[in-house]
């Protein structure tokens, strides 16, 4: 029905009719703007009502698509425009990586600014347009929208057979470590995201094209959403309130980050300076110093085990301590079967002779940064991976498994953006006592990227019920407890004790005890099973909510 003719008036009628009356380019400008506005709900702002405004406006715009000459295509392009604004603003920081070496990569900056948001928008628009076949005038359209939107978000987080890109899933609008975020321990970030989408879109039912229904009946979904999230908040607040008020008593770890700008790492003479700075920040081996050091991903700018001078210095300075370090490594060098890996290694003072005590090779590689999808095509236009140590790309390692080395509590390794993937950490009989996330957040720029990366890592701690040590180059470094809260934060090194940072560098160090793990969470045991139950359960709403 034409909303201008059949809609019963209420306080939102003018806004609804304005949205429904937009034509031509103005429709797509609105949808793009709504997608951009949605990003105010994510870290660091956490203005979650912005997400409600964005989804409500999109639902109302889809109502108007039913009146178009080609409704399905109209719906498709409206969601595409929303998705382009949503993903462009939310993932703009990827363009920073193309500015580290602008002479080589600036010409390809269209890839993160056009191709990536465009590709993800196609996925979202395609899924929602399929769901649009079941669109209706009544409140039941809320279910159609929420299920199709969330399935699209799950798909973009899982597609291509390379792990997808689950950055800023809708559930991320709730700050990790706060009450609502605690429910991720039950149904994970995907389950929380599904509930978030339907709750944030529920105000759309306050206005529609029907002549029937009162404002009170239209408000029912909003009231239900408020009750559900009120209960979630109450449960989370109680969970946090029951945490014993005792300081962490686990092993003391020193988290060390030199803060080298990414565009300086490979300049002449800098490599040696990087090694010396990390050793200075690690301090001497004394009876009172922490027994374990953690350095970030790619801490040193070359293959450490092919750089004997640096390896000898590092291992001699470790003393009796153990060092968890992010480093690239190669196998079968100089042969046709040569392989390169982005790795986490545990080394000690004997590793120059005996090799690492244990190694984890990164499983989830970053497209274009660590490996080249569609390599045959892209090489023809001169594009190679953004890192220079393995221009042909790194090889993927096996799934993460618990690292067990004498003298270190067993830990689950996560390198860089592996921390954005729910359910990747070891679990079951291989469940570790803590997680270690090392990263180079210098690639992520100076705006929203590094903080959003850390927030997603904190959700992995909540889901698994495990503490996490996080060391990120020019990002957020610190110790996170099993509830996603910072128990210790990295701070600039004291120049009186460790010497001044070189110009442009930004060190961050902290000594922290490992907080206690808690019992395996429902999510740790069931993974995304509850998410699919939630999605299936939402469909039952089609039999409850009016379609007309």
C-alpha positions in Angstrom: 0.0 0.0 0.0 1.1 3.6 -0.7 2.2 4.9 2.8 1.1 8.4 1.9 -2.5 7.1 1.6 -2.9 4.4 4.1 -0.6 5.2 7.0 -2.3 6.0 10.3 -0.7 9.1 11.8 1.7 8.9 14.8 4.6 10.9 16.0 7.0 9.2 13.6 4.8 9.6 10.5 6.5 12.7 9.1 9.9 11.0 9.2 8.6 7.8 7.8 6.8 9.6 4.9 10.0 11.6 4.2 12.1 8.5 3.9 9.4 6.7 1.8 9.1 9.7 -0.5 12.7 10.0 -1.5 13.4 9.4 -5.2 16.4 8.8 -7.4 19.9 9.5 -6.1 18.5 10.9 -2.8 17.4 7.4 -1.8 20.9 6.0 -2.2 22.5 9.0 -0.6 20.3 8.5 2.5 21.2 4.8 2.6 24.9 5.5 2.3 24.6 8.1 5.0 22.8 5.6 7.3 25.6 3.1 6.8 28.2 5.7 7.6 26.3 6.8 10.7 26.1 3.2 12.0 29.9 3.4 12.7 29.3 5.8 15.5 28.1 2.8 17.5 31.5 1.0 17.2 34.7 1.6 19.2 35.8 4.1 20.3 32.6 6.0 20.4 30.1 3.3 21.4 27.1 5.5 20.6 24.8 2.6 20.2 21.6 4.6 19.4 23.3 5.5 16.1 23.0 1.8 15.1 19.3 1.9 15.9 18.8 5.0 13.7 20.8 3.4 10.9 18.9 0.1 10.8 15.5 1.7 11.4 16.1 4.1 8.4 17.2 1.1 6.2 14.0 -0.8 7.1 11.8 2.2 6.2 13.7 2.6 3.0 13.1 -1.0 2.1 9.4 -0.5 2.8 9.4 2.1 0.0 11.3 -0.2 -2.3 8.1 -2.3 -2.5 6.5 0.5 -4.5 9.4 0.7 -7.1 9.0 -0.5 -10.7 11.5 -3.3 -9.9 11.2 -3.9 -6.1 13.9 -6.5 -5.8 16.5 -4.5 -7.6 15.5 -1.4 -5.8 15.9 -3.2 -2.5 19.3 -4.6 -3.6 20.8 -1.2 -4.5 19.5 0.4 -1.3 21.2 -2.2 0.8 24.3 -2.0 -1.4 24.5 1.8 -0.8 24.0 1.3 3.0 26.7 -1.4 3.0 29.1 0.8 1.1 28.9 3.5 3.7 28.9 1.0 6.5 32.0 -0.9 5.4 33.9 2.1 3.9 33.9 4.1 7.1 34.3 1.1 9.3 37.3 -0.3 7.4 38.8 2.9 6.1 41.9 2.2 8.2 43.0 -0.5 5.8 44.0 2.3 3.4 46.8 3.2 5.8 48.7 0.1 4.9 48.9 1.3 1.3 50.5 4.5 2.6 53.4 2.9 4.3 55.2 2.7 1.0 53.2 5.1 -1.1 55.5 5.0 -4.1 54.7 1.3 -4.6 51.1 1.0 -3.4 49.3 4.4 -3.6 48.1 3.5 -7.1 46.2 0.5 -5.6 44.5 2.5 -2.8 41.2 2.0 -4.7 41.2 -1.6 -3.4 40.5 -0.8 0.3 38.4 2.3 -0.5 36.3 0.9 -3.4 36.8 -2.8 -4.1 36.6 -4.0 -0.4 33.5 -2.1 0.7 32.0 -2.8 -2.7 32.6 -6.5 -2.5 31.3 -6.8 1.0 28.3 -4.7 0.1 27.5 -7.1 -2.7 27.4 -9.9 -0.2 25.1 -8.1 2.2 22.8 -6.7 -0.6 22.6 -10.1 -2.2 21.5 -11.9 1.0 19.0 -9.2 2.1 17.5 -9.0 -1.4 16.8 -12.7 -1.2 15.1 -12.2 2.1 13.2 -9.3 0.6 11.0 -11.8 -1.3 9.3 -12.4 2.0 8.9 -8.7 2.9 5.6 -7.5 4.2 3.9 -4.4 5.6 3.5 -5.6 9.2 5.9 -6.0 12.1 7.0 -9.5 10.7 9.2 -7.7 8.3 11.5 -7.1 11.3 12.2 -10.8 11.4 12.9 -11.0 7.7 15.3 -8.1 7.9 17.1 -9.2 11.0 17.6 -12.8 9.8 18.8 -11.8 6.3 21.0 -9.0 7.5 22.7 -11.2 10.1 23.1 -14.1 7.7 24.8 -11.6 5.4 27.1 -10.5 8.2 28.0 -14.1 9.0 28.7 -14.8 5.3 31.1 -11.9 4.9 32.9 -13.2 8.0 33.3 -16.6 6.6 33.5 -16.4 2.8 36.1 -17.1 0.2 37.4 -20.1 2.1 40.0 -17.8 3.6 38.1 -16.9 6.8 36.3 -13.9 5.5 36.5 -10.6 7.4 34.4 -10.5 10.6 35.5 -6.9 11.5 33.0 -4.8 13.5 30.2 -7.4 13.7 27.0 -5.7 15.1 27.5 -7.1 18.6 30.7 -5.0 18.8 28.6 -1.9 19.6 28.6 -3.1 23.3 31.9 -2.3 25.0 33.9 -5.4 25.9 34.3 -5.9 29.6 30.9 -4.2 30.4 27.7 -6.0 31.4 26.1 -6.7 28.0 29.3 -8.0 26.5 29.4 -10.8 29.1 26.7 -12.7 27.2 29.3 -13.4 24.5 30.5 -16.1 26.9 27.2 -17.9 26.2 26.4 -17.4 22.5 29.6 -15.6 21.2 29.8 -12.4 19.2 27.6 -13.8 16.4 24.8 -14.6 18.8 25.1 -11.2 20.5 25.1 -9.7 17.0 21.9 -11.4 16.0 20.1 -10.1 19.1 21.6 -6.7 18.6 20.4 -6.4 15.0 16.8 -7.3 15.8 16.8 -5.0 18.9 18.3 -2.0 17.0 15.9 -2.5 14.1 12.8 -2.8 16.3 12.0 0.9 16.3 11.1 0.5 12.6 7.9 -1.1 13.7 6.7 2.1 15.2 5.8 3.3 11.7 4.7 1.4 8.6 2.3 1.7 5.7 -0.6 0.0 7.3 -3.8 1.8 8.3 -4.4 -0.7 11.1 -2.7 -0.9 14.4 -2.1 1.5 17.3 1.1 3.1 18.4 1.0 0.8 21.4 0.8 -2.3 19.4 3.5 -1.1 17.1 5.7 -0.5 20.1 5.5 -4.1 21.3 8.7 -5.2 19.5 10.6 -2.3 21.0 9.3 -3.1 24.5 10.3 -6.8 24.0 13.8 -5.8 22.8 14.2 -3.5 25.9 13.2 -6.3 28.2 15.5 -8.8 26.6 18.5 -6.5 26.7 17.6 -5.4 30.2 17.8 -9.0 31.2 21.1 -9.5 29.4 22.5 -6.4 31.1 21.3 -7.6 34.5 22.8 -11.0 34.1 26.1 -9.5 32.9 26.2 -7.0 35.8 25.6 -9.8 38.3 28.4 -11.9 36.6 30.8 -9.1 37.0 29.7 -8.4 40.5 30.5 -11.9 41.6 34.1 -11.8 40.5 36.4 -12.3 43.6 38.0 -9.0 44.6 41.5 -10.5 44.6 44.5 -9.4 42.5 45.9 -11.8 39.8 48.3 -14.3 41.3 49.6 -16.0 38.1 53.0 -16.0 36.5 54.5 -12.5 36.0 55.0 -11.6 32.3 56.8 -8.6 30.8 55.0 -7.2 27.7 57.4 -5.3 25.5 56.7 -3.1 22.5 59.3 -0.7 21.0 56.7 1.3 18.9 58.7 1.5 15.7 56.8 3.3 12.9 56.1 0.7 10.2 57.6 2.9 7.4 61.0 3.0 9.3 61.5 -0.7 10.0 63.4 -1.5 6.8 65.4 1.7 6.5 69.2 1.2 6.6 70.6 1.0 10.1 67.3 0.8 11.8 67.2 -3.0 12.2 70.1 -3.0 14.6 68.5 -0.1 16.5 65.3 -2.1 16.8 67.1 -5.1 18.3 68.9 -2.9 20.8 65.7 -1.0 21.8 63.8 -4.2 22.5 66.6 -5.6 24.6 66.8 -2.4 26.6 63.1 -2.4 27.2 63.3 -6.1 28.3 65.8 -5.2 31.0 68.5 -7.3 32.5 68.0 -10.9 33.7 67.8 -10.6 37.5 66.2 -12.8 40.2 63.4 -10.2 40.5 62.7 -9.7 36.8 59.7 -11.5 35.1 60.6 -15.0 33.8 58.8 -14.5 30.5 59.0 -11.8 27.9 56.6 -11.2 25.1 57.5 -9.2 22.0 55.0 -8.3 19.2 54.4 -9.8 15.8 57.3 -9.2 13.4 59.2 -7.6 16.3 62.5 -7.7 14.4 62.5 -6.7 10.7 64.3 -9.7 9.3 64.4 -13.5 9.6 65.9 -13.9 13.1 67.2 -17.4 12.6 69.0 -16.3 9.4 70.5 -13.3 11.1 73.1 -14.9 13.4 74.5 -11.6 14.9 71.1 -10.6 16.1 70.2 -14.1 17.2 73.4 -14.4 19.3 72.7 -11.0 21.0 69.1 -11.7 21.7 69.6 -15.2 23.1 72.6 -14.1 25.3 70.6 -11.3 26.8 67.6 -13.5 27.6 69.5 -15.3 30.3 67.3 -17.7 32.2 64.2 -16.1 30.9 61.9 -17.3 28.0 61.0 -15.0 25.1 57.7 -15.3 23.2 58.5 -13.5 19.9 56.7 -12.8 16.6 59.0 -13.5 13.7 59.0 -14.6 10.1 60.8 -17.8 9.2 61.6 -19.9 6.2 62.0 -23.6 5.4 63.9 -25.2 2.5 65.5 -21.9 1.6 66.8 -21.7 -2.0 64.8 -24.7 -3.2 61.7 -24.9 -5.4 59.8 -26.0 -2.2 60.8 -22.9 -0.2 58.1 -21.8 2.2 57.8 -18.7 4.4 55.7 -18.4 7.6 54.6 -15.6 9.9 55.3 -17.3 13.2 55.3 -17.1 17.0 58.3 -18.7 18.5 59.4 -19.4 22.1 63.2 -19.1 22.5 65.7 -19.3 25.3 69.4 -18.7 25.7 70.2 -22.0 23.9 68.1 -21.3 20.9 71.0 -20.0 18.8 72.3 -23.6 18.8 69.2 -25.7 19.3 66.5 -23.6 17.7 63.2 -22.5 19.1 61.6 -24.4 22.0 58.3 -24.3 20.1 56.8 -22.6 17.0 53.3 -21.7 15.9 52.8 -20.7 12.2 50.0 -18.3 11.6 46.9 -20.0 10.2 44.6 -17.1 9.2 46.6 -15.0 6.8 45.7 -11.4 5.8 44.6 -11.2 2.2 46.9 -8.8 0.2 49.1 -8.3 3.3 50.4 -11.9 3.8 49.1 -13.8 0.8 47.7 -12.8 -2.6 44.2 -14.1 -3.5 43.7 -14.3 -7.3 47.5 -14.0 -7.5 47.7 -14.9 -11.2 45.4 -12.0 -12.1 46.8 -9.4 -9.7 50.4 -10.0 -10.5 49.7 -8.9 -14.1 48.9 -5.4 -12.8 52.0 -5.3 -10.6 50.4 -5.9 -7.2 52.3 -7.9 -4.6 51.8 -8.4 -0.9 52.2 -5.3 1.3 55.1 -6.9 3.3 58.5 -7.3 1.7 59.9 -10.3 3.6 57.9 -12.8 1.6 56.8 -10.9 -1.6 55.2 -14.1 -2.9 53.2 -14.4 0.3 53.4 -16.5 3.5 52.2 -20.1 3.7 49.4 -20.9 6.2 50.1 -23.0 9.2 47.8 -25.5 10.9 44.9 -24.4 13.2 46.2 -22.9 16.5 47.1 -25.4 19.1 48.2 -24.9 22.7 51.9 -24.1 23.1 53.4 -26.1 26.0 56.9 -25.2 27.0 58.4 -25.9 30.5 58.5 -22.7 32.6 55.5 -21.0 30.8 51.9 -21.7 31.6 50.3 -23.4 28.5 49.0 -20.7 26.1 46.9 -20.4 23.0 48.6 -18.3 20.2 46.8 -15.8 18.1 48.8 -13.7 15.6 47.5 -10.3 14.6 44.0 -10.4 13.1 43.5 -14.0 14.1 42.0 -12.4 17.2 39.0 -11.1 15.2 37.9 -14.7 14.5 35.6 -16.2 17.1 36.1 -19.8 17.9 39.7 -20.0 16.6 41.4 -20.5 19.9 42.2 -24.1 21.1 39.5 -25.6 23.3 38.3 -28.9 24.7 41.1 -31.2 25.9 43.6 -28.8 24.3 42.3 -25.7 26.2 45.1 -23.5 27.4 45.4 -21.5 30.6 45.8 -18.1 28.8 45.9 -16.6 25.3 48.7 -14.6 23.7 47.9 -12.2 20.9 50.8 -10.5 19.2 50.2 -8.0 16.4 51.5 -5.2 14.2 48.9 -2.6 14.7 51.2 0.0 13.0 49.5 -1.2 9.8 46.2 0.0 11.1 46.9 3.7 11.1 46.4 6.2 13.9 42.5 6.4 14.0 39.9 3.8 14.8 41.7 0.7 13.6 44.1 -0.2 16.5 41.4 0.4 19.2 38.8 -1.7 17.3 41.3 -4.5 16.9 42.0 -4.6 20.6 38.2 -4.5 21.4 37.7 -7.6 19.3 40.6 -9.4 21.0 38.9 -8.6 24.3 35.8 -10.4 23.1 37.8 -13.5 22.4 38.8 -13.5 26.1 35.1 -13.2 27.1 34.1 -16.0 24.8 36.7 -18.4 25.9 36.8 -17.5 29.6 40.6 -17.1 29.3 42.9 -14.2 30.2 44.9 -12.8 27.3 48.3 -11.1 27.0 48.2 -8.6 24.1 51.3 -7.0 22.6 50.6 -4.8 19.6 53.1 -2.7 17.8 51.8 0.9 18.0 48.5 -0.5 19.4 46.9 -1.4 22.7 49.3 -3.5 24.8 48.3 -5.0 28.1 46.9 -7.9 30.1 43.2 -8.8 29.7 41.2 -10.9 32.2 38.7 -13.6 31.4 35.9 -11.1 31.4 37.4 -8.8 28.7 38.7 -6.2 31.2 42.1 -4.7 31.2 44.0 -5.8 34.3 47.2 -4.0 33.3 47.9 -1.5 30.5 51.1 -0.8 28.7 52.7 2.6 29.4 55.6 4.5 27.8 59.0 3.3 29.1 60.6 5.5 31.7 63.5 7.2 29.9 65.5 7.5 33.1 65.5 3.7 33.4 65.3 2.5 29.8 66.7 5.4 27.8 64.6 7.7 25.6 62.6 6.5 22.6 64.1 7.3 19.3 62.3 10.2 17.5 58.9 9.0 16.3 59.0 5.8 18.2 56.4 5.0 20.9 57.4 2.4 23.4 54.9 0.5 25.7 55.9 -1.9 28.4 54.2 -3.4 31.5 54.9 -6.2 34.0 51.7 -8.1 34.7 50.5 -11.3 36.4 48.4 -13.6 34.3 44.8 -13.4 35.7 43.0 -16.6 36.5 41.1 -18.5 33.8 37.5 -19.5 34.6 35.6 -22.8 33.8 35.0 -23.4 30.1 32.2 -21.2 28.9 29.1 -22.4 27.0 30.6 -20.7 23.9 33.9 -22.5 24.5 32.0 -25.8 24.4 29.4 -25.2 21.8 31.0 -22.5 19.6 28.4 -20.9 17.2 25.8 -23.6 17.8 23.7 -21.2 19.9 23.9 -18.5 17.2 22.2 -20.8 14.7 19.6 -21.7 17.3 18.9 -18.0 17.9 18.7 -17.4 14.1 16.3 -20.3 13.8 14.3 -19.1 16.8 13.9 -15.7 15.3 12.2 -17.2 12.3 9.4 -18.4 14.7 8.5 -14.8 15.0 7.0 -14.9 11.5 4.2 -17.0 13.0 3.7 -14.5 15.9 4.1 -11.0 14.5 1.4 -9.7 12.0 2.4 -9.7 8.4 -0.4 -7.3 7.4 
